[in-house]
């Protein structure tokens, strides 16, 4: 019985210790230590730099007025980390839409439609189940708007031995904007984030 109480006390102490170590992060002014792997600060830094370059380039200003229809193409993760590239693109898409110069399409993309309901409702329209819906509420053929521009890119990681105890990790964020009809590249940008630290620290 005594051993049960001892175990319970140890568990209680461990749980209390874990709770005391947990704290909220100030996402705006985070003074936490840098890490060798990519964290949210790196994604924010890279996305901000690229959006500023893209908007300042003026290529999003459509001749004659109006807004470009833009699709997100393939974003390649060529790093040692399991990165959801949608995390990077979410901020970029949000910021360029907020510029008022483009609209993003959810109908097509590097991974297919970003909203599966667009394809789902067209599948229903062409199936026997269409009779369950009022015909005028179903999407009709020929209504989707094809994208005019596509954003694609790559994230590359390069590890370099700096000295006996230090490793340097370089992350290259590459992005390009192309016109789909003629295949012309309107803009491209590369943002580099470098880190240097203990070789024992993992970068994945």
C-alpha positions, 0 to 999 in steps of 0.5 A, a space after each residue: 500500500 505504501 508503494 502505491 502512495 509513493 507512485 501516486 506522489 511521484 506522478 503528481 509531482 511530474 504532472 505539476 512540473 509539466 504544467 508549470 513549464 507550459 506557457 503561451 507564446 507571444 506570436 508577435 514578439 517571440 523572444 524564444 531561442 532559435 532552433 535549427 529546424 524551420 519554425 513559424 517565425 521562419 515561415 512568416 519571415 520568408 512569406 513576408 519577404 516574398 509577398 513584399 517583392 511580388 506586390 512591389 514588382 507591379 506584375 499583379 497590376 492587370 492591364 485594363 483593370 480587374 483582377 488576375 485569377 491565380 492558382 497555387 501550383 506545385 510547391 516542392 519540399 526538398 528538405 529533411 523535414 516533414 513540411 506542410 507547404 500549405 502552411 507557407 502558401 496560406 500566408 502568401 495567398 492571404 496577403 496577395 488577395 488582401 492586395 485587391 489585385 488577385 483572386 485565388 481559384 479553389 477549383 484547380 491547383 498543384 494538388 487538385 482542387 483545394 476545396 473538394 466540394 467544387 468537384 463533389 457537386 459536379 460529380 453529383 450533378 452528373 450522377 443519379 443523385 442529381 434528382 435530389 437537388 433543385 436543378 437551378 442550385 447545381 453548378 452548371 457546365 462552363 461556369 468555372 473560371 480558369 486561372 491566368 497565373 500560377 504560383 509554384 516553388 520549392 524549399 531547399 535545405 543545405 547542411 554545411 559543416 562549419 567547424 568541428 562542433 558547429 553546423 550551418 543549415 541554409 534554407 532556400 525559399 524559391 517562388 515564381 509566378 508564371 502566366 499559364 496561357 503562354 508559359 511566361 514567367 512574370 516574377 521569381 524570388 529566392 529568400 534565404 534563411 541561415 542558421 548556425 548551431 551545435 552539430 548535435 542539434 537536429 534540423 529535421 
